[in-house]
Amino acid sequence: MKFTEDTARKQRLLTLDELPPGMKARVVSLATGTRALRRLAEMGLTPGTTVEVLMDYGGPILVKVRGAVIAIGRGMARKILVEPV
């Protein structure tokens, strides 16, 4: 298998629940249904947006998005694909 920049990028992708507190990332995609996708967009979580995990103690994850702090359930966070920046 040939190693390409695209392959390297794919290896760096994480779900939001895997991102450690204090780390920033760019939202790459949202693997959710239409209703959840709309709700996430209303909260400012859209592809290309930079997010920062503030707290992750096993329950909902506190995330800073566009200057606002929001809580995202762990199940939903597993559906948000991010790339660390």
RORO-911885 format. One line per 3 residues: for each residue x, y, z of N, C-alpha, C, O. Coordinates in steps of 0.02 Angstrom, whole numbers, plus 32768, in hexadecimal, padded with zeros to 4 digits. Example, Ala and Ser with C-alpha at 12.3 -4.5 7.8 and 13.67 -1.06 7.14 Angstrom:
<recs>
8294/7EE4/8186/8267/7F1F/8186/8294/7F5B/8186/82C8/7F5A/81A7; 8282/7F90/8162/82AC/7FCB/8165/8285/8002/818A/829E/8039/8192
</recs>
This chain:
<recs>
802A/7FC5/8000/8000/8000/8000/802C/803E/8000/805A/8044/8028; 801D/806B/7FD4/8044/80A9/7FCE/802D/80DB/8003/7FF1/80E6/800B; 805C/80F8/8027/804D/8129/805B/8044/816D/803B/8073/8186/801B
800A/818A/8043/7FFC/81CB/8026/7FE8/81FC/805C/7FDC/81E9/8095; 7FE4/823C/804A/7FCE/826F/807A/7F87/8261/8090/7F76/826D/80CA; 7F5D/8248/8063/7F18/8238/8075/7F16/8200/80A9/7EED/8203/80D7
7F41/81CF/80A2/7F44/8198/80D2/7F5A/81B3/8117/7F3E/81A0/814A; 7F8B/81E0/8117/7FA2/81FD/8156/7F6A/8224/8177/7F62/8222/81B4; 7F44/8248/8150/7F0C/826F/816B/7ED8/8241/818A/7EBF/8250/81C0
7EC8/820B/8168/7E97/81DC/8182/7EAD/81BE/81C5/7E84/81B0/81F0; 7EEE/81B4/81CC/7F08/8197/820A/7F04/81C8/8244/7F04/81B2/827E; 7F01/8208/8237/7EFE/823B/826B/7EB8/824B/8282/7EAE/826F/82B2
7E85/8230/8260/7E41/8240/8271/7E2A/821A/82AF/7E3B/81E0/82B9; 7E05/823D/82DA/7DEB/8221/8318/7DA1/8233/831D/7D89/825E/82F9; 7D7F/8212/834A/7D3C/8229/835B/7D43/825A/8394/7D75/825A/83B8
7D11/8285/839C/7D16/82BA/83CF/7D20/829E/8415/7D41/82BD/843E; 7D03/8263/8423/7D0B/8247/8466/7D52/822C/8473/7D64/821F/84AC; 7D7A/8224/843F/7DBF/820D/8446/7DF0/8247/844F/7E2A/823B/8462
7DDA/8283/8443/7E06/82BE/8448/7E12/82CF/8491/7DE2/82D7/84B7; 7E51/82D5/84A6/7E5F/82E4/84ED/7E4E/832C/84FE/7E51/8358/84D3; 7E3C/833A/853D/7E2D/837E/8553/7E68/83AD/8545/7EA2/839B/854D
7E58/83EA/8530/7E8B/841C/8521/7EA2/841B/84D9/7EC6/8449/84C4; 7E8F/83E9/84B3/7EA5/83E4/846E/7E71/8401/843F/7E35/83FA/844A; 7E89/8422/840B/7E5C/843E/83D8/7E5C/8412/839B/7E8D/83EF/838B
7E24/8413/8377/7E1D/83EB/833B/7DEC/840E/830C/7DC6/843A/831F; 7DEE/83F9/82CD/7DC1/8412/829A/7D8E/83DB/828B/7DA1/83A1/8280; 7D4E/83ED/8289/7D1A/83BD/8279/7D20/83AA/822F/7D21/83D6/8204
7D24/8369/8222/7D2B/8350/81DE/7CE8/833A/81C3/7CD5/834C/818B; 7CC3/8312/81EA/7C82/82FB/81D4/7C56/82E8/8210/7C6F/82DD/8247; 7C16/82E5/8202/7BE5/82D4/8235/7BBD/8298/821B/7B99/829D/81EA
7BC4/825F/823C/7BA4/8221/8226/7B63/8218/824D/7B5D/81E9/8275; 7B32/8244/8241/7AF4/8243/8266/7AB8/8246/8237/7AC0/8250/81FB; 7A7E/823D/8253/7A41/8244/822C/7A30/828E/8221/7A53/82BA/823A
79FB/829A/81FC/79E8/82DE/81E9/79D8/8309/8226/79EE/8343/8229; 79B1/82EF/8255/799E/8318/828F/79DB/8329/82BA/79E2/8363/82CF; 7A06/82F9/82C7/7A41/8306/82EF/7A71/8335/82CA/7A90/8360/82E9
7A76/832C/8289/7AA0/8358/8261/7A89/83A0/8266/7AB1/83CE/826D; 7A48/83AA/8263/7A2C/83ED/826A/7A3B/840A/82AF/7A4D/8444/82B6; 7A31/83E1/82E2/7A3D/83F8/8327/7A86/840B/8332/7A95/843E/8351
7AB4/83E2/8318/7AFB/83F2/831E/7B0C/8433/82F9/7B33/845C/8311; 7AEE/843C/82BF/7AF9/847A/8299/7ADF/84B7/82BF/7AFF/84EC/82BF; 7AA6/84AF/82E1/7A8B/84E6/830A/7ABA/84F8/8343/7ABD/8531/8358
7ADF/84C6/835C/7B0F/84D3/8392/7B52/84EC/8378/7B7F/84FB/839F; 7B5A/84F0/8335/7B97/850A/8318/7BC8/84D4/8302/7BFE/84E4/82EA; 7BB6/8495/8309/7BE2/845F/82F6/7BD5/844C/82AD/7BA7/8426/829E
7BFE/8467/8281/7BF9/8458/823A/7C3E/8445/8220/7C70/8459/823F; 7C43/8421/81E9/7C85/8410/81CE/7CAF/844F/81C2/7C96/8480/81A6; 7CEE/844B/81D6/7D1C/8484/81CF/7D22/84AE/820E/7D50/84D6/8213
7CF5/84A5/823D/7CF6/84CB/827C/7D2C/84B0/82AB/7D35/8474/82B0; 7D4E/84DE/82CD/7D7F/84CA/82FF/7D5D/84C1/8342/7D35/84EC/8357; 7D6C/848A/8364/7D50/847C/83A6/7D89/846E/83D7/7DC0/845A/83C3
7D7A/8478/8417/7DAB/8468/844C/7D87/8444/8484/7D54/845D/849D; 7DA0/840A/8496/7D83/83E5/84CE/7D9B/8405/850F/7DD7/840B/851A; 7D6B/841A/8538/7D7C/8439/8577/7D7D/8407/85B1/7DAB/8408/85DA
7D4A/83DC/85B4/7D47/83AA/85E9/7D29/836A/85CF/7CFB/836A/85A6; 7D45/8333/85E6/7D2C/82F1/85D4/7D37/82C2/860F/7D6D/82A7/8618; 7D03/82BB/8638/7D08/8291/8674/7CDF/8251/866E/7CCD/8234/86A1
7CD0/823B/8631/7CAC/81FD/8629/7C62/8206/8618/7C44/81D8/85FD; 7C46/8240/8626/7C00/824E/8614/7BFF/827A/85D6/7C26/826F/85A8; 7BD3/82AC/85D5/7BD3/82DB/859D/7C16/82FF/8598/7C37/830B/85CB
7C28/8311/855C/7C68/8332/854F/7C5A/837D/8547/7C2F/8390/8520; 7C80/83A7/856B/7C7A/83EF/8563/7CA9/8406/852C/7CE5/83F8/852F; 7C8D/8428/84FA/7CB3/843C/84BF/7CAA/8486/84B3/7C72/84A0/84B9
7CDF/84A8/84A1/7CDC/84EF/848E/7CD7/84F2/8442/7D03/84D9/841F; 7CA1/8511/842A/7C94/8517/83E2/7C80/855F/83D3/7C4E/8577/83EF; 7CA4/8580/83A9/7C94/85C5/8394/7C89/85F3/83D0/7C5C/861E/83CF
7CB1/85EA/8405/7CAD/8615/8440/7C7A/8600/8474/7C78/861D/84AA; 7C51/85CE/8465/7C1F/85B6/8494/7C34/8572/84AF/7C56/854C/848D; 7C1F/8563/84ED/7C2D/8522/850B/7BED/84FA/8509/7BB9/8510/8522
7BF1/84BE/84EC/7BB7/8492/84E7/7BC8/844D/8502/7C02/8439/8504; 7B95/842A/8518/7B9E/83E5/8530/7B82/83B7/84FA/7B4B/83C0/84E1; 7BAA/8384/84E9/7B96/8353/84B6/7B99/830E/84D6/7BCB/82FC/84F5
7B63/82E8/84CF/7B62/82A4/84E9/7B97/8279/84C8/7BAA/8284/848E; 7BAE/8249/84EC/7BE4/821D/84D3/7BD0/81F8/8493/7BF9/81F1/8466; 7B91/81E2/848F/7B7B/81BF/8452/7B7E/81EC/8415/7B92/81D6/83E0
7B69/822A/841D/7B6C/825A/83E6/7BB4/826B/83D5/7BC5/8273/839B; 7BDE/8272/8409/7C24/8283/83FD/7C48/824D/83D4/7C78/825C/83B0; 7C31/820F/83DA/7C4F/81D8/83B4/7C3E/81DD/8369/7C5D/81BB/8340
7C0E/8206/8358/7BFA/820D/8313/7C18/824B/82F1/7C0A/8259/82B7; 7C41/8270/8317/7C61/82AC/82FC/7CAA/829D/82EF/7CD1/8292/831D; 7CBD/829E/82B0/7D02/828F/829C/7D2A/82CF/8299/7D15/82FF/8278
7D63/82D0/82BB/7D8C/830D/82BF/7DD5/82FD/82AC/7DEB/82C4/82AF; 7DF8/8333/829A/7E3F/832E/828A/7E64/835E/82B9/7E58/839A/82B5; 7E91/8345/82E4/7EB6/8371/8311/7EDD/83A7/82EB/7EF8/839A/82B5
7EDF/83E3/8307/7F04/841A/82E8/7F3B/8431/8314/7F60/845F/8303
</recs>
